[in-house]
Amino acid sequence: MNCLWNEQSMKWMTAALLLTGGTVFTGGCGSTDQTVGDPLGVSSDGTLATETSSLSICGNGVIEPGETCMSCAADVGSCLPINANSFESASDFSSWTIWNNCATDSSWYVQRFYTLNDNPAPGGGAWALRIHTTGIPAGCVNPGVYALSPFILPGPTNLAGKTVFVQNQSRNGSGAGTVSIHFYNTYDQELGAGFASWNSDAWLFNADPILSAVAPAYTVKLRIRYGMNSANGYADMDLLRVTVSP
């Protein structure tokens, strides 16, 4: 038998042997036979080993790990809106609570600010909420200016165990700050909270990271809080949207 015939023939022989898990001639002329592992991936218990993918596929009708109403409404269902605020009227802000930790003077403020002629947030109307901080003395704990919304009641929606999403746009000129969500029971006792830092920007409105948090047991209402923690800074907030998983 010449070497050329052997190598050509072994193409057919290899295919047959692979189906039985036998020995396979793997070298050229003069090589020895070598035993290979199970080519079909059959496990020791005789079952066929398969490879699964961890990637979810939005739109396949199955709620897969990692899918939410924000990322895949087609499978999970649409998020339910429970609050929206663009601060277009005085009543949109009149019930908020504001305070300053460790102010060095009285110039700090939180107020509605007219932005129509000042590069407003796209779709945000003519007004935003402006936060201004003063200097911050050394050693201050939780420094900055804060604005806390009134209680938001979701109506007939049961919040406990649901994921709540908070969307917001801001411009802050690289000033540090957060958007947070605070959960309460019937007795106005805080049960838990979630926080997300603003994106830094060059004083242009952009979407901040979407804040998501699961409402603890017994949650019946919530509040949204803005906090600016940089000294002598300014920040504008707009297009606040609060939704909950179906």
Secondary structure, DSSP 8 states (H G I E B T S, - for coil): --HHHHHHHHHHHHHHHHTTT-EEE-SSTT--EEE---TT-B-TTS-B---------TTSS---TT--TTT-HHHH---EEEEEE---SGGGTTT-EEEEES-SSS--EEEEEE-TTS---TTSTTEEEEEE-----TT-SS-EEEEE---B--TT---TT-EEEEEEEEE-TT--EEEEEEEE-TT--EEEEEEEE----SS--EE---EEEE--TT--EEEEEEEE-STT-EEEEEEEEEEE--
